[in-house]
Amino acid sequence: VGASYFSGTWFATFRRVAGAAFLLNIPVYVAIVGIGEIRRLARAEREREAQARTLESLLTEAQLLTLRSQLQPHFLFNTLNTIAVLIHEDIELAHRMVLRLGSLLRRSLESSSKNEISLRSELELVASYLEIERTRFGDRLTFDIRATADTLDLQVPSFVLQPLVENAIRHGIGRRAAPGRLVISAVADETTLRLAVSDDGPGLAHGCREGVGLANTRARLEHMYGHDQVMELRRIQEETVVSIAIPRTPLPR
């Protein structure tokens, strides 16, 4: 560097040196600003993704609540209709059904605020419902609940079995004069819980569409488990079987 470069006042020399240093370090400044901007954009993207997940969760929750709220009045209406008929036929029987309905409603209220409950609680709820229906059908309805011990403390969607049972009674047991049998089963392996409701009635008529109960149950399972669930309605030999497979999920401790 020639002597003329440092000529003039000290301040002028400082300005020239500082300007040269600034020009030499422009890439460094640009890199610092760029890194800061990238971090800001990444943080904003993470916040947007978090907001999107929250909104998606809220939407799913609202959809599940809507579907579940449609199930509860459905079976309640059918039970009250049965009681109304029995009042004119057998007042004592109607009275017993009212008491059993009260017990059923208490159990359902305990589960109404939860999307998932234990299979044990779900089976107790279904058993209460079946006792009401057996009061109505008498010897025409027998039922059996077969659940292995390792399934009872696994999580299931609340009210997942009741619409399947109601469907079996309506389209199976209720459509035959002879006695009918309904079986509820639950088995599990290391990854999957399998539930099934079967009856020996005539089943759905050919081409008949699923009712509210089955359609809502299918929709709830899809919302909750996506592709990790299967629900099938089949006719196997002389029985109609609705089967469900969902991930095996223990109750939280």
N, C-alpha and C positions, 0 to 999 in steps of 0.2 A: 504494500500500500504506500503510495507516495506521500510526501510531507504535506502536499496541498490538501489532502483529504482531511487532515486535522487542523487546517488553518481556520482562522476566525475565532470567535469567542468560544468559551467552554460550553455554553448552552447550545450553540449551533452544532458543535462537535457531537455533543450528547444526542441531539436530535437525529443527526445523520447515522450514528451508530445504532440508536434505538430503531430507526426506520429500517436499517439493513437487517437487524435481528428479527424485526417483525416479519419482513418479507421472507426471510429464511425459515421462520417457524409457522408460516401460514398453513402448511399441511398438518402440523400438529394441532393448531387451533381448530381446523376443519374436522379433524378426527375426533377431538374432544366434544365439539358441538354435535357431531354426528352420533357419537356413542350416547350422549345425553338424550338426543331426539329418539334414537332407537329404543332406549330404556323407557322413555315416556310413552311411546307408541305401544310397546309391549305391555306396560302397566295398564294402559287404557284398554287394550284388547282383552287382557285378563279380567278387567272389571266388567267389560261387556259380556264376556263368556259367563262370568258368575251371575250377572243379572239375567242372562238368558236361561241358565240352569234353574235359577230361582223361579222365574216366570213359568218355565216348563213344569217344574215341580208343583207349583200352585195350580196350574191348569189340570194336571193329572189328578191332583187331590180333589179338585172340584168335579171332575168327570166321575171319579170313583164314588164320591158322595152322592152324586145324582143317580148313578146306577144302583147304589145300595138303597137309597131312599125309595126307589121304585119297587124293590123287592119286598120290603117290610109291609107296606100297605096291601100288597098282593096277597100274601098268605093270611094276613089279618082279616081281609075282606072275606076270603073263603071260609075261615073259621067262624066268623060272626054269622055268615049265611047259614052254616050248618047248625049253629045254636038256634037261630031264628026258626028253622024247620023243626028242630027237636022240641021247642017250646010247645008246639001244637000236638006233638006225638008222645013225648015222655018228659014231663017236667023235671023229674028227679035226674034223669040223664042230662038234660040241658043244664041243670044246676051244677052237676059235677064237671061238665065241660067248661062252664064259666070259671070255676075254681082253677081248673087246669090251665085255662087261658091266662088267668092272672099270673100263675107261676111262669108260664112261657114268656109273658110280656116282661116280667122282672128279669128273666135271664137275657132276653133280647136287648133290654135297656142297658144291661151291663156290658154288652158287646157293641152297642150301637155307635160308640164314639171311637172305635178302633177299626182300622183296616184289616188287621191280622190278630187272631187269637189262637190259643192252643187247640189242637185237634180234640183234646179232651173236652174243652168247653163247647166246641162246635157239636160234638156228639151228644152232649147233655141237652143242648138246645133242640137238636133233631129228635132225641128220644121224647122230650116233652111234647113236641109237635105230633109225633106218632101216637103217643098215648091219647091225645085228643082225637085223632083220626080213628084210632081203634075203638074209642067210645062210640063213634058214629057207625063204623062198619061192623063192629062186633066180631063174630067168628070168621067173617069174610076177609079179615086182614090179620096176618101174622108178619112179624118182622124180626130180623136177626142182625145184630151189629157185631162185626168181626174186625177188630183192630188189634194188631200186634202191639205188645207193650212198648216197643221202641218208637212207635209213632205218636203216642198220646201227648208228648210234650213238644211236638213239632208245630211250627206255625202254619196256619192256613188262613185264607181270606175269610173274614166273618161272613156268615150266611152263605157259604159256598155250597153246602150240602142240602140245605133246606129246599131251595127251588128244584133241585134234582129229585128229591124225595116227593115233593108235591107233584111234580110232573109224572112220576111213576104211579102215584095214586090216582091222579086224574085220568091218565090215558091207559093205565094198566089195570090196577085193582078195581077202580070205579066202573070199568066198562065190562065187567064180567059178574055173573050171578054166583058162580062157584067161588070157594075160598081162594085167596091169592096170597103170595108170599113175596116179601120185599127184603132184599139183603143189602146192607151197607158194609163195605170192606175197606181196609186201609193197610197197606204194606209199604215198606221202604227199603231201599238199598243205600249204598254209601252216598249217593248224589240225588236221588229222586224219591219223592213221596207219591204213591199212586193210590187214588181214591176211586171207588166205583159204587154205583147204585144200580141194582138190577131188580127186575120184577118179571113175573111169569104171566103178565097180562097180554092182551093182543097187540099192544104197542101203538105207535103213531100210525095213522093211515098213510098209505103210499102217497108221496108228494106233499104231505102235510108240512107246513113250515114250523120252525121252532117258535114257542111262545115267548112271552116277556121274560119268564124266569130263566130259561136256558139261554136265550139271546143275551141277556144282561150278564149272566155268569160268564159266558164266553168273552164278552167285551171286557169285563173286569179282569179276567185272567190275562188277556192280551195287554191291557194297560199296565198291570202289575209286573208281568214276567216277560213280555215280548215274545221272542221266539223260544224261550226256555220253558214253554208250557205246551201241553197238548190236551184238547178236549174232544172226545169222540162219542157219537151216538150210533150204536150198532144193534142189529138184531142177530143174536147168536143162538142158534137152535130154536128153543121155545122161549127165550128170554130177551127182553130189551135191556141193554146195558149202556149207561152213560159213565164214561171213565175220564178221569182227570190225572194228568201227570204234571207236577210242579217241582221246583228245586227243594231239596231237603234243607230246611232252615230251622235250627233249634231255637227255642225261646231265649231271648236275651236275659242274662242274669244281672 
